[in-house]
């Protein structure tokens, strides 16, 4: 018997999130060990749900965005989630295997053994975000289920149709003691983050991530935060400008820049800046010969976010930055539809809005350097981003970029692609987040890694003088162990 998804009720003294958490926790304790077949079955049910209802889910995302291309929703959110879920399904049993470890000397000579076992933590709360409303729920869920946990999902209220559909489909496919959904706005999210989960996952802005972490700290809840930042692109001297322009244009156009790993700031040698700008204009115009009414162009999600991005560009222009349009010039119809071409903001002042904040829309910053060290130093002076991109064929320069910078992940001679690595961890560092999902590292993130020591059949401590009353022989044994 499935229950309906729960929303917040001011008359309910116990919040829906807390009731669901307690019900899942009791079921977790009652059920006991979660074997590989149960984990695979749960993962498969999520996969089946997404496959069966892919059209309806893509339609909901299209409506929530006011015209998001269903092709992108299918590729990014549906297939992206399914790929991660399948990888977890196919590998979780191997990940679960206990690992033998070296035991304690000298007892290891007398049969003492040691190993590490991986156990589920219990109940995980997952807060998704609006820009990838399925992926930010179901990609972390893949790791959560692979580790044997139960989960409660909180979709973003910015995508209300998608959130309600996800809640209904999950209620049809799962017992709420395994997986369920809480819907609602910021108040519900605040209550959700304040619950004593066994782990909480949040995808969103750095500012909100700090609030999530603060709320989780009250209950000592471990957190996985996937945030964002001003992901930089470093264009080396050996890179092909035409190739760079195409990869950046294609990547930046995905979801109209509304991705947490979207290229934000491009660094290029000053002598090649104009060539890159011209190439970006050419490529973007070829990809999107028109903007208004173009079904391949994702609108900015709502009026508030559209106004924010436009204000960033306008502020930079007023402060003297050069603004170059790549693609069709903006018009009234495009603005009404919240569809805009790519704007390239060249060398904006450091105190401008677009230089200080993650853009998260169809605009990007272009800056120049004389030596690539200048760009590296500037990147390192800021907060660590979720992604970093390097273009070039100079191995020494590539190694220098990788050695001297820190980011959540890296793509070389492309953008965005490292996030599609299902067998490698995805996560941030510093202001761009903490923790991982995807692959074995994601399994570890939501598992309790438990050390086990097993004594041998004979305990020699009494005969070796290792128990009170102590003697000089034991002291000499200890001193003999003092080796450099």
Secondary structure, DSSP 8 states (H G I E B T S, - for coil): -----EE--TT-SS-HHHHHHHHHHHHHHHH----HHHHHHHHHHHHHHHHHTHHHHHHHHHHHHTS--HHHIIIIIIIHHHHHHHHHHHHHHHHTS-EEE---TTGGGGT-EEEEEEEE-SEEEEE--STTTTHHHHHHHHHHHHTT-EEEEE--TTSHHHHHHHHHHHHHHS-TTTEEEEE-SHHHHHHHHTS--SEEEEES-HHHHHHHHHHHHTTT--EEEE-----EEEE-TTS-HHHHHHHHHHHHHGGGG-STT---EEEEEGGGHHHHHHHHHHHHHHH-S--TT-TTS---SSHHHHHHHHHHHHHHHHTT-EEEEESS---HHHHHTT---EEEEES--TTSHHHHS---SSEEEEEEESSHHHHHHHHHHS---SEEEEE-S-HHHHHHHHHH---SEEEESSSSGGGG-TTS-B---GGGEE--BSHHHHHHHTEEEEEEEE--S---TTTTT-SSS--HHHHHHHHHT---
